[in-house]
């Protein structure tokens, strides 16, 4: 039974407005917080939380003294930034939300660039996304248009119009997936400062912060001090003759502002932007509950650039803890009654060159020929297609593959069958799933850690957006054939190192407990809704409310 169903919308309206009377409101039930701070730390895996937990003394230590779920799950297979963020504040699987990946292919779109970015509106003429990893991306318009379900902040505003829904992140897709379309303020990093939706003006408080950041990021920066517990991780790992990682302490030469986002200071800037809006908008200081979603992106950029096991990530964990401590201290000083939730959009996997030295001999990089272009040409040879047309399309070596719409139906079916057979036979491929089979499968249920690969894939499947077939790689295969600066390790797999994330709740007065059994990020939105004082209809979400009170009182029952 879904616990959230017992919370009525009427009781929610009373609690949210702060006008509850003794006749209608249980005096033992805590009033709704004035501010809910929902934090996503990009690529903050359950493994990182466990590895560094004993070293935390700041904000992460405070959160560790609240309601702790160390085995949270992004339950789906497509463990990427956009799908992960889409689960956190909607309570739905990515498939239901329509966010199947960071990028997918739409061969019917009326533009030359058929790659669709999860946080763009490709209906706008003249736009092009390009590639998220390209040095120069296309001219796209950032938008939450692809998100098919409302966020928690949007639901709250429907029943409490005085509530504000605010989102700030280092990435547009994180802010847009957590905030949604109905936002009072939304910002993300672009270039040398924070920007907002097209057609909207940057608030003076953010403009002032942007000016300060712009003056600072091009200045030379000395290395961060190395915490004592990081010394053992200060070891050089050679990737090739021209590239190594493991010993960098984020020193920057003059004029190197372009690498700012891959440093701990990037998270601090995002937190500073959030606090600037708290002050200027007086969030949490009126009668209605406000929501502030913060997407901290530095851990992900650092994980991609240096892996998860070296000095770089160790320093980042220490600075993340310190920066979160600063955030909470500032909110304390403002006298705001606030609650915090922290989780991650996905986990992460270290680079294979280091894993091979740490008990994972099978860790390897992907075969450079395992992609739509190379396999597509082989398929054409097999079926005797001598045309120059491309038959297979994909955004990456794993995930969704699409067969050309220019082929007759019979030929499309033949291409799909041969391609699926070839991918299935590759030694680095774990499984290949047919679109038609996934479309017939029910939404998975039961303990998320026991889900089959097909069930994990079904959770991030949408019938109108997913590929003709979906390819999953074997464990410990890094889908980066050729490394580059800023890109040596990644995530995106269906394996638990990418699925498991911590889920932490804190509010003054909540008793500490730790629940080691699995919960899911889709459970966060209904849990926060109950804390605020309203329920989300069961049939509109995939998650359930978690009782986080830590006492005989049930936080999912507010009457």
Secondary structure, 3 states (H helix, E strand, C coil): CCHHHHCCHHHHHHHHHCCCCCCCCCCCCCCCCCEEEEEEECCCEHHHHHHHHHHCCCHHHHHHCCEEEEEEECCCCCCCHHHHHHHHCCCCCHHHHCCCCCEEECCCCCCCCCEEECCECCCCCCCCCCCCCCCCCCCCCECCCCCCCCCHHHHHHHHCCCCCEEEEECCHHHHHHHHCCCCCEEEEEECCEEECCCCCCCCHHHHHHHHHHHHHCCCCECCCCCCHHHHHHCCCEEEECCEEECCCCCCECCCCHHHHHHCHHHHHHHHHHHHHHHHHHCCCCCCCCEEEEEEECHHHHHHHHHCCCCHHHHHHHHHHHHHHHHHHHHHHHCCCCEEEEEECCCCCCCCHHHHCCCCCCCCEECCCCCCHHHHHHHHHHHHCCCCCCCCEEECCCCEEEEECCCCCHHHHHHHHHHHHHHHHHCCCEEEEEEHHHHHHCCCCCCCHHHCCHHHHHHHCCCCCCCCCEEEEECCCEECCCCCECCECCCCCCCCHHHHEEEEEEEECCCCCEECCCCEECHHHHHHHHHHHCCCCCHHHCCCCCCCCCCCCCCCCCCC
